[in-house]
Amino acid sequence: MSVKVGLERYTVMAKHGYYPHEHEQDQPFVFTVWATLEHGIINELDQTLNYADLQTVIDEVMFNSSSPIALMESMAQRIIEALKDNLRLASLHVRIEKPEAPLPHEGGLAVVEVEWQRN
């Protein structure tokens, strides 16, 4: 049996992006993080992954970076790095959407997805 714990559509307003003008004012980043647990269903919060911890890790990455994060791939990797030491996790899936990404013309949604699996 596979058990997943997740946080969907958590929006953070922050100053990140590749272009200097993206560092001038907050823009939305929408996070969805799913974690597959190594040992199935457990009825103790300290033996699983608390989805509130997912919010805390995202906030830490987005608000405590020493400089703007250029790429969403790097954001996702930082989230994975912060979570992967939890031995209860078999895999992580991080999706980041940037609804106001600077695109050449209207339409589309900039999205990055990164997956990690314990070996």
C-alpha positions as CSV (number, residue, x, y, z in Angstrom):
1,M,0.0,0.0,0.0
2,S,1.3,3.4,-1.0
3,V,0.5,6.4,1.2
4,K,1.0,10.0,0.0
5,V,1.0,13.2,2.0
6,G,0.6,16.5,0.1
7,L,0.1,20.2,0.1
8,E,-1.6,21.6,-3.0
9,R,-1.8,25.1,-4.5
10,Y,0.1,26.9,-1.7
11,T,0.7,30.4,-3.0
12,V,3.7,32.4,-1.9
13,M,4.4,36.0,-2.9
14,A,8.1,36.5,-3.3
15,K,10.8,38.3,-5.4
16,H,12.5,35.6,-7.3
17,G,13.2,35.0,-11.0
18,Y,15.9,35.1,-13.7
19,Y,15.4,38.7,-14.7
20,P,16.4,41.7,-12.5
21,H,13.0,43.3,-12.9
22,E,11.5,40.1,-11.2
23,H,13.3,41.1,-8.0
24,E,11.6,44.5,-7.7
25,Q,8.1,43.4,-6.6
26,D,6.4,40.2,-5.2
27,Q,5.0,37.8,-7.7
28,P,3.0,34.6,-7.0
29,F,4.6,31.2,-7.0
30,V,2.1,28.3,-6.5
31,F,3.5,25.1,-4.9
32,T,2.2,21.6,-4.9
33,V,4.3,19.0,-3.0
34,W,3.5,15.3,-2.7
35,A,5.5,12.9,-0.5
36,T,5.2,9.1,-0.7
37,L,5.7,7.5,2.7
38,E,8.1,4.6,3.0
39,H,6.0,2.5,5.5
40,G,2.4,3.1,4.7
41,I,-0.3,4.2,7.2
42,I,0.8,5.2,10.7
43,N,-1.4,6.8,13.3
44,E,1.2,9.0,15.0
45,L,2.0,12.4,13.7
46,D,5.7,12.2,14.7
47,Q,6.0,9.0,12.6
48,T,4.8,10.5,9.4
49,L,5.3,13.8,7.4
50,N,3.1,16.6,8.7
51,Y,1.8,18.6,5.8
52,A,2.2,21.7,7.8
53,D,6.0,21.0,7.6
54,L,5.7,21.2,3.8
55,Q,4.5,24.8,4.2
56,T,7.3,25.6,6.6
57,V,9.9,24.3,4.2
58,I,8.5,26.2,1.3
59,D,8.4,29.4,3.4
60,E,12.0,28.8,4.5
61,V,13.2,28.4,0.9
62,M,11.3,31.4,-0.5
63,F,11.7,33.9,2.3
64,N,15.1,33.1,3.7
65,S,17.2,32.9,0.6
66,S,20.3,35.1,0.7
67,S,19.6,36.2,-2.8
68,P,16.9,35.8,-5.4
69,I,16.5,32.3,-6.8
70,A,16.8,32.5,-10.5
71,L,15.1,29.3,-11.6
72,M,12.1,27.4,-10.3
73,E,14.1,24.2,-10.8
74,S,16.5,25.5,-8.1
75,M,13.5,26.3,-5.8
76,A,12.2,22.7,-6.2
77,Q,15.7,21.3,-5.5
78,R,16.0,23.3,-2.3
79,I,12.7,22.0,-1.1
80,I,13.7,18.5,-1.8
81,E,17.1,19.0,-0.1
82,A,15.3,20.3,3.0
83,L,12.9,17.3,3.1
84,K,14.8,14.2,1.8
85,D,16.7,13.5,5.1
86,N,13.3,12.4,6.6
87,L,13.8,8.6,6.4
88,R,10.0,8.1,6.3
89,L,10.0,9.4,2.7
90,A,10.3,7.2,-0.3
91,S,9.8,9.9,-2.9
92,L,8.9,13.6,-3.3
93,H,7.2,15.4,-6.2
94,V,7.4,19.2,-6.3
95,R,5.4,21.3,-8.8
96,I,5.9,25.0,-9.0
97,E,3.7,27.3,-11.1
98,K,4.5,30.9,-11.9
99,P,1.3,32.5,-13.2
100,E,2.9,35.9,-13.9
101,A,6.1,34.6,-15.5
102,P,7.5,36.9,-18.2
103,L,6.4,35.2,-21.4
104,P,6.6,36.7,-24.9
105,H,2.8,37.0,-25.1
106,E,-0.3,36.2,-23.2
107,G,-1.3,32.6,-22.6
108,G,0.2,29.6,-21.0
109,L,1.4,28.8,-17.5
110,A,5.0,28.4,-16.6
111,V,5.5,25.2,-14.6
112,V,8.4,23.1,-13.3
113,E,8.1,19.7,-11.8
114,V,10.9,17.8,-10.0
115,E,10.8,14.3,-8.7
116,W,13.1,12.6,-6.2
117,Q,13.2,9.0,-5.1
118,R,15.2,7.4,-2.4
119,N,17.6,4.8,-3.8
